[in-house]
Amino acid sequence: MLKDQVGEDTEVVKSYIEEIVSELDDNIRLINYDRRNNNFKLYGITITFNLLKSALVALSTIFSYAI
């Protein structure tokens, strides 16, 4: 598909690929930054994996007593 657009010029293809890789690296860097500095918050409470695990244990305990 890209070959149909640019023909046999490998330099143009290489520049497209390098541009795509550069954009992906930038996105990975932004995601890593957001994961460290902009945590998911709900009503001012930072949601972490450990909090989710604790909530799951609490809910399963309540449901097991209800049955």
Sequence and secondary structure as in RCSB ss.txt:
>XXXX:A:sequence
MLKDQVGEDTEVVKSYIEEIVSELDDNIRLINYDRRNNNFKLYGITITFNLLKSALVALSTIFSYAI
>XXXX:A:secstr
 HHHHHTT HHHHHHHHHHHHHHHHHHHHHHHHHHHHS  EETTEE  HHHHHHHHHHHHHHHHHH 
